[in-house]
C-alpha cells in the first residue's frame, strides 16, 4: 500500500520528497520524527496521524482540517503551550505495526482564509511548522529524516480501502473479526441481506451455501441491483458474482449443508442458518453442533388475520458447548409439520433485512464489537409494537 500511496497521490509524494518520515497504518497517514519542545523545553519526538479517505483504489483525500498527535503538549520558546492547536486529549487504536505511535491528543488548526487545507502536503507541512518550529529554532532539530516505513499494517480482505472504519475511529474493534471464518447457510431473503452485511465486515473468510435457483420473487427480497441474466441461475453463483469485486476470502457453494457435505464447514468459527424448512434445519444443526461451531438461526413468521400483516422475527444463538441444550428448548422448528405443503410463506424485504440486521448485531455483540446489556440466547421482534422480548443465555457461550 505504501508505494501505491506515494506513487498515485502527488501531494503525499511531495511530503516524501521533502524528507518527511512518511508511513501509513491501515487507512491512516503517519508522519514520524516530528520534533517538539515539552513543558521543560526539552527536545521530544512525536508523530502526526491523519485519516485517509479513499476516492478509489489508488487515490486518497483528507478527511478534515484536524490531525492526531502521538506525543505530549508542544510548547513554544516562551515555555507556554503553543497556541492555535485546539482539540484535546484523545486516543486512537492503530495496528501492531505502528505500536511505536501512541496517539495522545487531537489538534485542530483551521486555515483562516479558506477553512481547509489544499491537500495533504499543505496540511502536514503547516502542522509540522507549528509544532516543530520552536524545537527547530532552539535545538536545531530536523523533521526531514527521509525515513521510510513501508509496513502499512495487516493486509485487508477488502479490494477497496475500508476508510469507513478509520473515519469512525473503530479500527481496534474491527480487529475482533480478523481470524473469523463465517458460514451463511441459505441465501433466501434474510440470508441474502445477512450476506450483504457480512461481506462488509472484515472477517477472514465467508462461505455461502445454497443449492436453489434465483427467481424473480428472490429479487424482490434481496439487496442490490437485479441483472436479468441472474434469473434462473443458482443463488450461489448470483451472489458470488455480486461480491467477487468487493473482497477476498469469499466463496459460494451450490449445495445444501447436511452430513454428506458437512466437511465444507471445516475451520468455520461461526455460522448463520437462514432456512425455513424444519427438516433441513435439523440436519444443519446436527452438522454444526457435532463440530462445536457456534451459530445463529433466524426465522420469521408473518400472518394475515385482520387485514394487515402481523408477526415476529426471531434470532436464536446456539453456543459451542450449549448448542444441543438450546435445541431442546424448542425455539426453532426441527421437523416439517403435516400442513407445511399448504403453508403460505410470507416474506417482505424490509423484514428480511431487519431479521438479518438483528442477527449480525447479535453476532457482533458476541465478538465484543457492540455493547450488550443482556446476552440474549433467544430474541423475538414483535411487529405489532416494534418491541423485543427474549431469553438470556447461560453463562457458557
VEXDO-989073 format. One record per residue: residue in one letter; y, z, x of N, C-alpha, C in turn. Coordinates in steps of 0.02 Angstrom, whole numbers, plus 32768, in hexadecimal, padded with zeros to 4 digits. Layout:
// residues N
aYZXYZXYZX...
This chain:
// residues 397
x7FC480008029800080008000803F8000802Bx803D8020806580798026808F80937FE180A2x80677FB580BA807D7F7380D080997F4B8096x807A7F50805B80947F2C802080D97F47800Dx80E07F89801281207FA8800081577F8F802Ex814B7F8D806E817D7F79809F818A7F2E809Dx81557F068097815B7EBE809C81797E9D805Dx81717EBE802481877E9E7FE581C27EC17FC5x81DF7EF17FE7821A7F147FCE824E7F168006x827E7EE8800382AE7EDE803982D47F1E804Ax82E67F458017830D7F82802382E57FB6804Ax82A47FBC803A82797FEB805E826C7FD280A5x82647F9080AB825C7F7380ED82987F80811Ax82D37F8180FD83107F90812483107FD8813Dx82F48005811582EF804B812B82C280508168x828A802C8166825C802C81A0827E800F81DDx82A17FD781D482C37FB6820C82F87FE2822Bx8319800B8202834D8037821C833080728244x82EF8080823882CF80B5825F82B980F18237x82C480F181F682AE812A81CE8261813081CFx824A816E81CC8201817B81CC81E781728185x81DB8134817281C98124812E817D81298124x816A814880ED8124814B80D88122814A808Cx80E88152807180E28156802880A781828017x80A7819B7FDB807081C47FC3806781B67F78x802E819A7F67802281847F22805C81567F0Ex8087816D7EE380BE81437ECC810181647EDCx810581827F178143819F7F30815481807F74x819381747F7F81AB81627FC181BA81A27FE7x81A181A8802581A981E4804E81CF81D3808Ex820581F7809A822C81ED80D88229822E80FFx8202822F813581FA826A815F8230826B8195x822E82A081BE825A82A781F882A482A881E5x82B582CC81B082FA82D2819A8316831481B5x8343831381E7835E835182038393837081D6x839883B281D983CD83D581B583D9841981D6x8410843981C5841F847C81DE840C84AF81A9x83E784E481BE83D68518818F840E854B818Ax840285838168843685B5815C844F85D7819Cx842785D281D2843C85EF8213845A85BA8241x8463857E8225847B8544824B844B852F8282x840B8541827783D6852882A383BE84E5828Ax83A484BD82B7838A847B82A4834884828280x83428461824783038460822082F58417820Dx82B7840C81FA82A283C881E8828483C881A3x82968396817C827C839181378267834A8128x825C833D80E8824882FA80D2826582ED808Dx827682AF8081828F829A803F82578275801Bx824F82847FDB821C82637FB1824082457F75x823282067F67825181E37F2E821B81C07F06x822381BE7EC481F3819D7E9981F781517EA0x81BD81327EA081B880E97E9F81A880D27E58x81CE80A47E3E81C080897DFC81AA80407E05x816C80327DF2814F7FEF7DFD816B7FBC7DCCx81847F847DE681977F4B7DBD815A7F207DB0x81317F177DE380F27EF47DDF80C57F107E16x80947EEA7E2D80657F047E5F80857F0E7EA3x80BD7EED7EB080DA7EED7EF381217F087EF8x81477F047EC2818E7F167EC6819B7F597EA4x81CA7F7F7EC381DB7FC17EAA82267FCA7EA5x823B7FF17E75828280047E6F8286804F7E6Bx82C380697E6F82CD80B27E6C82CB80CA7E24x82BE810A7E1D82BB81297DDB8301813D7DC3x832581637DEC836981787DDD838C818A7E1Fx83C281AE7E1B83E981BF7E5783D081FD7E7Bx839C821E7E628384825C7E7E834D82527EB3x834482847EDD830D82857F0D82F182CC7F10x82B482D27F2A829683127F3982A0831F7F84x829F83607F9782A783717FDE827483A57FF2x825283978028822383C68046824883EA807Ex825F842680718285844B80A282B1847F8080x82D784A380A7830384D6808D834584B98076x837784E4806D83B984CE805783E084B48094x83F484758095841B845B80CD8462847A80CEx8478848C810A84BB84AA811284E9847D813Bx852A84868130855C84618156857184858195x859E846781B985B6848581F885DA84C781ECx85F384D281B08615851181A085E68549818Cx85A5853B818D8573856E817D856685768133x8587854F8109857C855180C0854D851A80ABx85298524807384FF84EE805A852884AF804Ex850B8476805D852D84378054853D842D800Ax857B841B7FFC858F840F7FB7857683CB7F9Ex857C83C27F5E856A83837F3D852083727F42x84F783A57F4884AE839C7F44849583C57F0Ax84A283AE7ECE848B83D27E93843F83D17E8Ex842583ED7E5A83DD83F17E5183C784397E53x839B844A7E818383848F7E87833B84927E9Cx832084CF7EA182DA84D77EB682AA84B57E86x827784977EA2824184797E798206846C7EA7x81CF845B7E8B819384497EB2817984077E99x815383E67EC3813583A57EB280F4839F7ED8x80BE83947EB4807C83907ED3807183497EEFx806583447F2F805183067F4F800883097F62x7FED82D37F7C7FA682D27F8E7F9A82F57FD0x7F5A82FC7FE17F48831D80207F6182F5805Cx7F6C82B480537F85828B808A7FCD829A809Cx7FF082BF8070803682D1807D803D831D807Cx800B83408095800C83898092804283A680BFx805D837E80ED80948396811880D7839480F3x80D9837680B98117837080928112839F8056x813483D8805B8132840A80268176840A8003x817A83EC7FC981B983E67FA481CE842B7F8Bx820D843C7F988228847C7F83826484787F55x8283843D7F5382BE84377F2982CC83EE7F17x82F883E67EE6830E83A47ED08359839E7EDCx837083657EF483B7835A7EFE83D083247ECFx840E832C7EB9842C82FB7E8C847382EC7EA4x847B82B27EC184BD829C7ED884C982567EBBx84F282527E8884FD82127E66853B81F07E83x853581B17E978570818C7EB085A8818C7E7Cx85E5819A7E93861C81A27E64863081617E42x8631812B7E67864B80ED7E4B861B80CA7E1Bx85DB80C97E2E85AA80A37E06857B80CF7DDEx8571810D7DF3854281397DD184FB812F7DE6x84ED80FC7E1084A980F07E2784AB80CD7E6Ax847680D37E8F847080B37ED1845A806B7EC8x846F80407EF6845D7FF97EF184127FEF7EF8x83F480137F2783AD800A7F34839580467F5Dx835780437F75833B807B7F9B836080857FDDx8375804F7FFC83998056803C83DA807D8031x8400806A8000843F808C7FF1843280D67FE0x83FF80E27FBA83EF81277FA383DB81537FDEx83AA813E800583908167803B83C4816F8072x83E6813980838418813B80B88450816C80A6x8463816C80668498819A8050848281E38053x844681F08039842D8235803A8424824F8081x840A822680AD8400823C80F28443824A8114x84758221810584B8822D812284D38271810Cx84C9828280CC84E282C180B284BB82FC80CFx847982F680CE844D832D80E2844D8337812Ex844A82FF815284418302819B848182FF81C3x84B882EB81A484F782E481CA8508831F81F5x8509835C81DA851A8397820384E983A1823Dx84A883978232847683A08267847E836B829Dx848F832E8289849A82F982B984D7830782E4x850B832482C48548833482E88540836F8317x852283A582FF851D83E3832784E383E28359x84AA83C68343846D83CB836C84588389838Cx847C8354837A846783138396842582FB837Ax84138315834083D28302832183D482BA830Ax839B829B83078397825482F68360824982C2x837282318286833F82248253831B81E1825Ex833281BA828E83168177829882DE817982CCx82A6819282B7826D819C82E5823D816082E6x8246813182B8821A80F682B281D1810A82A9x81C68147828F8180815D82858163813C8247x81278123824D81058101821680CD812C81FBx80CB813481BA8096815A81988077812B8165x804381078178802780D3814C7FF780EE8118x7FE0812C81207FB3814980EF7FDA815B80B0x7FCD8138807A7FF28144803C7FC9816B8009x7F9B819380217F7381BB7FF37F3581977FDCx7F0E81B57FB07ECF81987F997EDA81567F74x7EA981297F7A7EAD80EA7F577EA980F57F0Cx7ED080CE7EE87ED180D47E9F7E9D80A67E80x7E8380BA7E457E55808F7E207E7B80597DFAx7EBC80617DF47EE480337DCC7EFA7FF77DF5x7EFC7FBD7DD57F127F807DF77F5E7F7A7DF6x7F7F7FA27DCE7FC77FA97DD07FD67FF27DE2x800E7FFE7E02801E80417E19802D806F7DDEx800F80A97DDD801780D97DA7805781017DB0x808F80E07DA980CE81047DB180E0812C7D73x80BA81257D3D80C381517D0380B581997D17x807F81A47D3E806C81E77D53809F82057D82x80B781DD7DB380E881F87DE2812B82067DC0x813E81DB7D91817D81E77D6E817B82287D46x814082387D2C813882757D05812B82B27D32x812182A67D73811582DC7DA480D683047D94x80A082E07D82806083017D71802782E57D9Cx803782CE7DD9800482B27E047FCC82E37E12x7FDD83237E1A7FAA83557E2A7F79835E7DF0x7F92835A7DB27F6683617D787F3783257D72x7F5082EA7D817F2782AE7D7D7EEE82AF7DB0x7EF782D67DE67EC282DB7E197E8282F97DFDx7E87831D7DC47E4C833B7DA67E1883087D91x7E2C82C97D8A7DFE82957D717DE282697DA9x7DF582767DE77DE782477E1D7D9C823A7E26x7D72826B7E1C7D2A82627E277D02825B7DE6x7D2582527DAF7D03824D7D6E7CE482087D62x7CA782087D4B7C8581CB7D347C7681D57CEAx7C9781AE7CBF7C9781BB7C787C7681817C53x7C4B81927C237C2A81607BFA7C4781617BB3x7C5081277B967C6481217B507C2C80FB7B2Cx7C0A811D7AFF7BD181007ADC7BE780EE7A95x7BEF80AE7A887C0680967A487C4E807F7A4Bx7C59803E7A3D7C9C80217A437CB580087A00x7CA9803079CC7CC58021798B7D0E80347988x7D278048794D7D6D805979467D8380917973x7D6480CB796C7D77810579957D6680F979DFx7D2B80DD79EC7D1780D07A317D45809F7A54x7D5E806D7A307D8C803D7A4D7DCD805D7A62x7DE980877A357E2780A97A477E1B80DC7A80x7DE380FE7A7E7DD4812F7AB17DCF810D7AF5x7DAE80D37AF67DA980AD7B357DEE80997B4Ex7E1B80857B217E5E80727B347E8380AC7B55x7E7C80E87B397E9B81247B577E7C81337B9Bx7E3A812D7B9F7E1681407BDB7E2381107C15x7E2B80D07C057E3A809E7C387E7980B07C5Ex7EA980D17C3C7EE980E27C5A7EE881297C78x7EAD81477C7A7EA481887C9A7E83817C7CDEx7E9A819D7D147E81818C7D577E3C81A77D68x7E0C819E7D3A7DC881B17D497DAB817E7D7Ax7D7A81947DA17D5D81697DD57D39812D7DB7x7D1581387D817CED81027D647CE6810B7D19x7CE580D37CF47CD880D37CAC7C9F80A37C9Fx7C6F80BA7C777C38808F7C617C39808E7C15x7C3E80537BF87C42804B7BB07C0280297B97x7BE980417B5E7BA980277B447BAF80157AFAx7B9A7FD97AE97B947FC37AA37B707F817AA1x7B3F7F7C7A747B187F3E7A6F7B2D7F127A35x7B5F7F297A0E7B747F0379D37BA57ECC79E5x7BB27EA279B27BDE7E6979BA7C237E79799Cx7C577E5C79B97C9C7E6779A37CAD7E37796Ax7CBB7E53792E7CCC7E2B78F47D157E3778DFx7D2B7E1478AC7D707E1978957D827E617882x7D547E83785E7D647EC778487D6E7EF67884x7D4C7EE878BC7D567F1078F87D9D7F087913x7DB87ECC790D7DFB7EBE79277E307EE67901x7E237EF678C17E537F1C78997E517F6678A8x7E227F7D78D07E217FC478E37E0F7FCC792Ex7E307FA379557E2A7FA9799E7E6E7F9D79BDx7E7A7FB879F87EBC7FB17A177EC67F6C7A36x7F057F597A3D7F157F1D7A637F157EDD7A3Ax7F207EA87A5D7F257E667A3E7EE07E4A7A2Ex7EDF7E187A027EA17DF679F17EA67DAD7A08x7E747D9A7A2F7E6C7D547A417E327D3A7A16x7E3E7D0479F27E0C7CEB79C37DC97CDD79E6x7DCC7CCE7A267D8E7CC07A4A7D627CFE7A52x7D7E7D3A7A457D577D787A4B7D277D817A11x7D367D6379D87D0D7D6D799C7CC87D4F79A6x7C967D7879947C517D63799B7C337D7079E0x7C5B7D8B7A0E7C427D9C7A507C2E7DE67A52x7C047DFA7A817BF17E417A867C2F7E6D7A92x7C327EA67A727C6A7ED47A7C7C727EE77AC6x7C3A7EF17AE77C3D7F047B2D7C617ECF7B57x7C557E907B477C757E597B6B7CBF7E567B5Ax7CCF7E5E7B1A7D157E5B7B037D3F7E907B26x7D267ECE7B267D4D7F047B457D4C7EFF7B91x7D167EE57BAC7D137EDA7BF57D497EAA7C0Bx7D527E747BE57D857E427BF57DCC7E5E7BECx7DD57E887BB87E177EA37BAA7E327ECF7BE2x7E057EF57C017E1C7F277C317E0C7F167C7Ax7DEE7EDC7C847DDA7EC97CC87E157EC77CF8x7E507EB37CDF7E8A7EAC7D0B7EB37EEC7D11x7E9D7F217CF07EC57F5F7CF07EAF7F917D25x7E6E7F957D317E567FC87D5E7E137FB47D7Dx7E007FD67DB37DBE7FD07DD07D9180077DB3x7D5180047DC27D2380387DAC7D1680367D62x7D197FFB7D437D0A7FF67CFB7CD27FC37CF1x7C9E7FD87CCD7C677FAA7CBD7C557FB27C74x7C437F7B7C547C2F7F7D7C0E7BE97F607C08x7BC07F807BDE7B797F6F7BDB7B667F5D7B93x7B477F247B8C7B337F0B7B4A7AEF7F2A7B36x7AF17F6B7B2B7AB57F8F7B197AC67FD07AF7x7A977FEA7ACF7A9D802D7AB47A80805E7AE7x7A8D809D7ADF7A7080D17B097A3880F37AE3x79FC80F07AFF79C281147AE5799881277B22x795D813F7B18793481547B517922811A7B7Fx792080DE7B65790F80A47B8F7948808F7BBDx7985809C7BA779C080877BCE79E680C17BECx79CC80FE7BE479F0813A7BF979FD813E7C44x79D781187C6B79E381197CB47A2980FE7CC5x7A4780D97C977A8B80C07CA37ABE80F87CA3x7AA981347C907AD5816E7C917AD481947CD3x7AAF817B7D037AAA819C7D447AEE81A67D64x7AFD81E47D777B3D81F47D987B7682037D68x7B6C81F87D277BA082057CF67BB182507CF3x7BF182617CF47C0682A77CF27C1F82BC7CADx7C2E828B7C827C43829B7C3D7C39825D7C13x7C2E82687BD27C22822F7BA57C45823B7B62x7C5482037B417C6D82047AFC7C3B81DD7AD1x7C2881F97A997BF981D97A6C7C2081C57A2Dx7C2281847A1F7C4A816A79E87C1F813C79BCx7BEC8158799D7BC1813179717BC08152792Cx7BAD812D78F97BAF814878B57B6A814C7894x7B35814178BB7AF2814478A07ACD818078BDx7AB381AB78917A9481E978A77A5A81E078D8x7A2E81B178CA79F481A778F57A08818F793Bx7A3A8164793E7A53814E797F7A72818879A5x7A9981B079817AB981E979A07A84821979BDx7A4E8223799A7A19825079B079FC823979F3x79EF81F879FB79D481DE7A397A0681E67A73x7A4481D87A637A7881DE7A977A8082267AADx7A8182547A7C7A87829B7A8B7A4E82B27AB8x7A12829B7AA979D882AF7AD079DF82967B18x79F582587B2079FE823C7B637A3182637B8Bx7A6682797B6B7A9C829D7B8D7A8982E57B9Cx7A7083097B6A7A60834F7B747A2783597BA5x79F7832C7BA679BF83337BD579D5832A7C1Dx7A0E830B7C267A2983007C697A62832F7C79x7A72835D7C4C7AA6838E7C587AEC83707C5Ax7AF683377C367B3783177C367B6083317BFBx7B9A83507C087BC483677BD17BE2832B7BACx7BED83327B6B7C0782F97B467C2D83107B07x7C5482E37AEC7C7782ED7AAD7C5E82B87A7Cx7C4D82CF7A407C3982A37A0A7C7182A179D7x7C81826579BF7CB6825E798D7C998245794Bx7CBC825379157CA6823C78D47CDF823C78A3x7CD78214786F7D0B8210783C7CEB820577F8x7D02822A77C77CE9822277837D22821A7753x7D2881DF77357D5D81D177047D3F81C076C1x7D5D81DB768C7D4781CE76477D8281BA761Cx7D74819175E97DA7818175B87D90819E7575x7DB281D375607D9D81F675237DD181F274ECx7E0F81FE74FA7E4281FF74C67E7B81D074D8x7E69819474EB7E9B816274FC7EA6815A7546x7EBD819075667ECD818D75AE7E9181A375D8x7E91818D76167E5C81A176447E6681E8765Dx7E30820B76687E32824E76847DF6825776B1x7DFA828876DE7DC1829477097DD482B87749x7DA782B4777A7DB082D977B87D9C82AF77F5x7DB982BF782D7DA482A5786E7D8882E07895x7D5182D478BA7D2E830A78DD7D2982FD7927x7D2F8331794F7D25833079977CF9836B79A9x7CBE835F79C57C8F839579D67C7C83907A1Fx7C8183C87A437C7183C97A8A7C2D83E97A95x7C0483C97AC07BC283E07AD27BC283ED7B1Ex7BBC842D7B317BC084407B777B82842D7B9Ex7B85842F7BE17B4C841B7C0A7B0F84487C02x7B1A84877BEF7AE184B57BE67AD884CA7B9Ex7B0A84BF7B747B0784D57B2F7AFF849C7AFEx7AF1845F7B187AED84257AED7ABA842C7AB5x7A7E84437AC67A4984487A937A5A847E7A60x7A7984B47A787A8D84E87A497AC284CE7A18x7AF184A67A317B2484897A067B05845779D5x7AD4843179EC7AB2840279C07A9384267984x7A79846279907A598487795B7A8984A27926x7ACA849F79337AFB84B979047B0C848878CDx7AF3844B78D27AFB841B789B7B4083FD7894x7B6783FD78C97BAB83E078C57BA8839578BBx7B76837478D87B71832B78D67B2E831778B7x7B2E82E3788E7AF082CB786F7AC382AC78A4x7A8382C178A47A5482A878D57A1B828178B5x7A238270787579F0824878527A13821D781Ex79F081EB78057A0C81BE77D479F781D5778Ex7A2881E077637A1981F4771F79FD81BA76F6x79DE81CB76BE79BF8199769379F381697675x7A318180766F7A65815676507A9081327683x7A7C813476C47AA5811476F87AAC80C976EDx7A7A80AA76CF7A7C806276C47AB4804F7695x7AC6807E76677AF8807076357B3B80927644x7B4180B2767E7B7D80D6768F7BB680A676A1x7BF280B576887C2D8090769A7C4D80B276D6x7C4D808F770D7C6780AC774B7CB180997752x7CDD80C377377D2480B477397D4180CA777Cx7D62809C779E7D8580AC77DC7DC9808977DBx7DFB80AC77F37E3F809377F47E59809A783Cx7E7D806878547E918066789A7EB580A578B2x7EE680BD788A7F0C80F778A27EE1813678A5x7EAF813B787A7E838175787C7E50816F78B5x7E3A813278C27E10812878FD7E37813B793Cx7E76812679407E9F813679797EAB8181797Fx7EB681A279457EBF81EB79457E80820E795Cx7E4781F979437E08821879567DFD821179A2x7E0D81D579BC7E0781C97A047E3881F47A2Bx7E7581FB7A117EA882237A347E93826D7A37x7E7982877A017E6182CC7A017E2A82D57A33x7DFD82A47A397DC582A97A677DDC82A77AB0x7E0A827A7AC07E2082757B067E4A82B17B19x7E7082CC7AEA7E9683097AF77E6783437B04x7E3283487ADC7E01837F7AE77DE083787B2Bx7DCE833B7B3E7DB183307B817DE183457BB8x7E2083337BB17E5183447BE47E60838E7BE5x7E5883B07BAE7E5C83FA7BAE7E2484167BD9x7DE883FC7BD07DAE84147BF67DB7840A7C41x7DDD83D77C547DE883C97C9B7E2883E87CB6x7E4B84107C8D7E8584347CA57EC5840D7CA4x7EC583D27C867F0283A97C837F3183C27C4Cx7F1583D47C137F3B83F07BDC7F2B843B7BD5x7F5D84607BC17F5484A77BB27F2B84AF7B72x7F0184E37B717EDC84F27B337EE2853C7B24x7EF6854B7AE77EFA85907AD07EB585A77AB8x7E94857B7A917E5085887A7A7E24854E7A90x7DED855E7AB07DBF852A7AC77D8F85187A8Fx7D9F84E37A6B7D7884D17A307D3784AD7A43x7D0184C47A267CC284A17A2A7CBF846B79F4x7CDE847A79BB7CDA844F79807D1E844F795Fx7D3B841479567D7F840F793B7D8083DC7902x7D9F83EF78CA7DA783C378917DF083B97882x7E03837A78787E47836978627E4383557819x7E67837A77ED7E66836E77A57EA083407793x7E90830677777EC382D677667EF182EF772Ex7ED7831877017EFF832D76C77F3B835776DAx7F358382770D7F6E83AC77207F8283A47769x7F648371778A7F71836377D07F6983A077FCx7F3883C977EB7F2A840678117EE784037833x7EDB843178617E9B843578847E7B847A787Bx7E39847A78797E1284B7787A7DDA84AB78ACx7DBC84E278C57D8784D878F57D6285167908x7D2F850C79327D078542794C7D1185467997x7D1D858279B07D27858C79F87CE3858A7A1Bx7CE1856B7A557CA085627A777C8B85A17A9Cx7C4B85A67AAC7C3385DF7AD37C5485E17B18x7C4A86197B3C7C6B86217B7E7C5685EA7BAFx7C1785D77BAE7BFE85A37BDC7C14855F7BC1x7C3085347BEC7C4684F37BD47C2984BA7BFE
